Amino acid sequence: MDIKGISELYDQGDLSSALTHAKTFVRDNPESNEGRSLLLQFYLFVGEVDKAISQLTILEKEYQDDLPSFMTLKVMAEMLKADNQRRAFFSSLTTMPALNEAHEAFLQPSFALMKGVADGSMTKDQAQELLDGRPQPLFECKSGEETLTGELIEPDDLTAFALEVFVANQGYAWLPWQEIQSIEFFPYEKPIDLLYRKAMVHLLAQDGEEAQPMHVFVPTIYAGTSSTDTQASLARATDWDACPTTEIVTGIGQKCWLIGDDLVPILQIQSLQRRQVS
């Protein structure tokens, strides 16, 4: 099967067949960088980051004399490194991934919720007390032809206080919603853009000084998503799971944010701009 046919399988949501045929294509056409790039991206959708990194290493050697392409691959390498850091964090929960110390107090409730759920010590009342402080900043959201304005709420209770980001040279990090002024998302062009959404984040001014804009990538899939749930792994579906003991809700598949009463998928958002409460 050629690349066009493999891409059509992906478009149809048949990730398993697309991956199988991509492996065969690269085996038979090892010189095809396009095929290898596609295989790399399919590995990411099924959660096999280390195999994706192996393909990326080969591509870096192929493009080492093509500076623009090589630098693009280096950025991708930073994303994959951050993705592995994210997976390691959710497995160990050792250190809260705040980007700087000034943000830690805002982010502590999410970390406490995760730790309490992981070790089984979190009660329903404790969870509710923490979630009572959930940030609900007012944002204007541009989505397609619509402009929505309302309080932004992250429905996933575990990450209710944090925007997850991948930052070049810094890795996986959290930004508190209380400190975010705006987010501008870039258009997506290839499958990997549906997993890591390129964005520009502006934080609120501090002491009258404008913060430098941050180039980040926002993971679009909730961390607890199983790679066996194909539509969720492809960011084509969203579901919710509620713990019967604590009533903590966690997301599966594509991230969504509540803007007022509207649940908006992250891949449908062009920008978020903080508005003042009148």
C-alpha positions in Angstrom: 0.0 0.0 0.0 1.3 3.5 -0.9 1.4 6.5 1.4 -1.9 7.9 0.0 -3.7 4.6 0.9 -2.1 4.6 4.4 -3.2 8.2 5.0 -6.7 7.3 3.9 -6.8 4.5 6.5 -5.7 7.1 9.1 -8.4 9.5 7.9 -11.0 6.8 8.3 -9.9 6.2 11.9 -8.4 2.7 11.2 -5.2 3.4 13.2 -4.2 -0.2 13.6 -4.2 -0.9 9.9 -2.6 2.4 9.1 0.3 1.6 11.5 0.7 -1.9 10.2 0.9 -0.7 6.6 3.2 2.2 7.5 5.6 -0.3 9.1 5.6 -2.4 6.0 6.0 0.6 3.7 9.1 1.8 5.7 10.6 -1.6 5.7 10.2 -1.9 2.0 11.1 1.8 1.3 13.7 2.8 3.9 14.7 5.8 1.9 11.2 7.3 2.1 11.4 10.1 4.7 7.7 10.8 4.1 6.8 7.3 5.0 9.0 7.3 8.1 7.5 10.6 9.3 4.1 9.1 9.0 5.1 6.0 10.9 6.6 8.2 13.6 3.3 10.0 14.1 1.3 6.8 14.2 3.6 5.5 16.9 2.7 8.6 19.0 -1.0 8.0 18.6 -0.7 4.5 20.0 1.5 5.7 22.9 4.8 4.2 21.7 7.0 7.2 22.2 10.3 5.4 22.3 9.6 3.9 18.9 8.7 7.3 17.6 12.0 8.7 18.9 13.9 5.9 17.1 12.3 7.0 13.8 13.0 10.6 14.6 16.7 9.8 15.2 16.9 8.4 11.7 15.2 11.4 10.2 17.6 13.8 12.0 20.5 12.0 10.3 18.8 12.3 6.9 18.1 16.0 7.3 21.3 17.1 9.0 22.3 19.2 6.0 18.9 20.8 5.6 18.9 23.3 8.4 15.1 24.3 8.4 14.0 20.7 8.3 16.6 19.7 10.9 15.5 22.4 13.3 11.9 21.3 12.9 12.9 17.8 13.8 14.8 19.2 16.9 11.6 20.9 18.0 9.8 17.6 17.6 12.4 15.9 19.6 11.8 18.4 22.5 8.1 17.5 22.3 8.7 13.8 22.5 11.0 14.3 25.4 8.3 16.4 27.2 5.7 13.7 26.4 7.9 11.1 28.1 8.3 13.5 31.1 4.5 13.8 31.3 4.1 10.1 31.3 6.8 9.7 34.0 5.1 12.4 36.1 1.7 10.7 36.1 3.3 7.4 37.0 5.4 8.7 39.9 3.9 12.1 41.0 7.2 12.9 42.6 7.5 16.7 41.9 4.9 19.2 40.8 5.8 20.4 37.4 5.3 24.1 38.0 7.2 26.3 35.5 8.3 28.6 38.3 8.0 28.8 42.1 5.6 31.8 42.0 3.0 29.5 40.4 3.2 26.6 42.9 0.5 27.9 45.3 -2.0 28.2 42.5 -1.2 24.6 41.3 -1.0 22.8 44.6 -4.6 21.7 44.7 -4.2 19.7 41.4 -1.1 18.1 42.8 -2.8 17.3 46.1 -5.8 15.7 44.2 -3.5 13.6 42.1 -1.5 12.4 45.1 -4.6 11.6 47.1 -6.2 9.7 44.3 -3.1 7.7 43.6 -2.5 6.6 47.2 -6.2 6.1 48.0 -6.3 8.7 50.8 -8.5 11.2 49.1 -12.1 11.4 50.4 -15.1 12.9 48.7 -15.2 15.8 51.2 -11.5 16.5 50.8 -11.8 16.5 47.0 -14.8 18.8 47.1 -13.0 21.2 49.4 -10.1 21.4 47.0 -12.3 21.8 43.9 -14.3 24.6 45.6 -11.3 26.7 44.7 -11.3 25.7 41.1 -10.4 28.8 38.9 -13.1 30.1 36.7 -11.5 33.0 34.8 -13.6 34.9 32.2 -12.4 34.3 28.7 -13.5 35.2 25.2 -13.1 32.0 23.0 -12.9 32.1 19.2 -14.0 28.8 17.8 -14.7 28.5 14.1 -17.2 31.2 13.2 -18.3 31.5 16.8 -17.1 33.8 19.5 -18.1 32.7 23.0 -17.6 34.5 26.3 -17.9 32.9 29.7 -16.1 31.5 32.6 -13.5 28.9 31.6 -13.6 25.6 33.5 -11.4 22.6 32.9 -13.9 19.7 33.5 -11.1 17.2 34.3 -10.9 17.6 38.1 -7.3 16.4 38.4 -6.0 19.2 36.1 -8.6 21.8 37.0 -6.0 24.3 38.2 -3.4 23.8 35.4 -2.8 24.2 31.7 -0.5 21.4 30.7 2.3 22.6 28.3 5.4 21.4 26.6 8.1 24.0 26.6 11.3 23.8 24.5 14.4 23.2 26.7 12.2 23.0 29.8 10.0 20.0 29.1 6.6 19.2 30.6 5.2 22.0 32.8 2.0 23.4 34.3 0.7 27.0 34.0 -2.0 28.2 36.4 -5.2 29.5 34.8 -5.1 32.4 37.2 -2.0 33.8 35.5 -3.0 33.3 31.8 -3.8 36.4 29.8 -4.3 34.8 26.4 -3.7 31.7 24.3 -3.4 31.8 20.5 -3.4 28.4 18.8 -1.7 27.8 15.5 -3.5 26.0 12.6 -2.7 22.3 12.4 -1.1 20.9 9.3 -0.1 17.3 10.0 -1.3 14.4 12.3 1.2 15.3 15.1 -0.3 18.7 15.4 -3.5 17.0 16.6 -1.5 15.6 19.6 0.6 18.6 20.4 -1.2 21.9 19.6 1.3 24.7 18.9 0.3 27.9 20.8 1.5 31.3 22.0 0.7 31.9 25.7 0.7 35.4 27.3 0.8 35.5 31.1 -0.6 38.4 33.1 1.7 41.4 33.6 3.6 41.4 36.8 4.4 44.6 38.7 3.4 46.6 35.6 5.8 44.7 33.3 4.5 42.7 30.3 5.5 39.1 30.4 7.3 37.7 27.5 5.1 35.6 25.2 5.7 31.8 25.5 5.9 29.4 22.6 4.5 26.2 23.9 2.8 23.0 22.7 -0.4 21.9 24.5 -1.0 18.2 24.7 -4.6 17.7 23.4 -5.2 14.2 24.9 -6.0 13.7 28.6 -3.2 11.8 30.3 -5.3 8.9 31.4 -6.4 8.0 27.8 -5.8 4.4 26.9 -4.0 3.7 23.7 -6.5 0.9 23.0 -9.3 3.5 22.7 -8.6 4.4 19.1 -11.0 7.3 18.7 -9.9 8.8 22.0 -6.2 8.4 21.1 -6.8 10.1 17.8 -8.4 13.1 19.6 -11.7 12.3 17.8 -13.7 11.6 20.9 -14.1 12.7 24.5 -15.5 10.8 27.5 -15.6 11.2 31.2 -15.0 8.9 34.1 -16.2 9.5 37.6 -14.7 7.8 40.7 -17.6 6.3 42.7 -15.8 7.1 46.0 -14.5 10.6 45.6 -16.7 11.7 42.6 -13.6 13.1 41.0 -14.2 13.4 37.2 -11.3 12.6 34.8 -11.2 13.1 31.0 -10.6 10.6 28.3 -9.6 11.5 24.8 -9.6 15.1 23.4 -9.4 17.8 26.0 -12.4 20.1 26.2 -13.0 23.3 28.1 -16.3 24.7 29.3 -16.8 28.3 28.2 -19.9 29.3 30.1 -22.4 26.5 29.2 -20.6 25.4 26.1 -18.2 22.5 26.0 -15.6 23.3 23.4 -13.0 20.8 22.2 -9.4 22.1 22.2 -8.9 21.4 18.5 -11.8 23.7 17.6 -10.4 26.7 19.5 -8.4 29.4 17.7 -7.8 31.7 20.6 -8.7 32.5 24.2 -8.5 36.1 25.5 -9.1 37.0 29.2 -11.9 39.5 29.8 -12.5 41.6 32.9 -15.5 40.7 35.0 -17.9 43.6 34.8 
